[in-house]
């Protein structure tokens, strides 16, 4: 997967959970939770969507590493290559 495909997979997962948020209003450098009003259950659903779309599962111990869209892209890229 390319970085653009990974970013699209992450955005699709986010927008599945919070479809009322316009994609162009999501700042990839800001934490996802506060800007999209995503609670812990929604966050888990986003992570499951990312795993389904990319094949990269994000364990609970790594949640702090995937707080923004940009962080999540970097995490998935690193773990796809690992």
N, C-alpha and C positions, 0 to 999 in steps of 0.2 A: 504494500500500500504506500502511496505517496503521502507526504505531509498534508497536502490539500484534501486527499480522500479521508485521512484521519480526522482532520478538522471538520469536514462535512459530517462524518459519522458521529462526532461528539455533538455538533450543533443539532443534528437530527434527533439524537437522544434527549438533549435538553428541551427541544421544542415539542417533543412527544409528551413530555411531562408538564411543560408550561407553554401550551400553544398560543396563549394570549399575548405573549411577549414578542414584539416585532424583532426579527433577527438582527436588523441593523442597529438596534438599541442595546445590544449585548456588547459590553466592553470586555474583550478577551483578556485584558490584564487585571480586571477587578474580580474579587471573589464572586463565585456563582450564586451562592446561597442568598446573600443580602440583595443583590440586584435583581434576582428573579423570584424572590420569595419562595425558595425551595426549602422544604423541611427535610428532616432526616430520612423519612420514607421516600420522598421524591428523589433525594440524592441517591439512595440505594437503587431506585428504578433507573436513574440516569446511568449509574455504573453498570447495571445489568445490560442496558441497551448498548453501552460502549463495548462490553464484552461480547455481546452477540454480533455486533457489526465489525469488530476488529480482531476478535479472538484473544484479546488481552484482558485478563481478569485483574482487578485492582483489589488487593487484600486490605482488610481494615487497618492494618499497621501502616499502610501507605496513603491513607485518606488525606493526611496533611500535605501530601505532595501534589494533590489534584484539586486545589481550591479555585483555580481560575481555568478558563478555557486554554490559555497558553500553557499553563502548567500541565494540564491533562494531555495536550498534544505532545509535549516533550516526554512525558511519562510513557505514553503509548509508543512513540517512536523508539525510545530506548528499549522498551521491553519487546517490541517486535523484532528488533535486531539481536536481542540477547539469545 
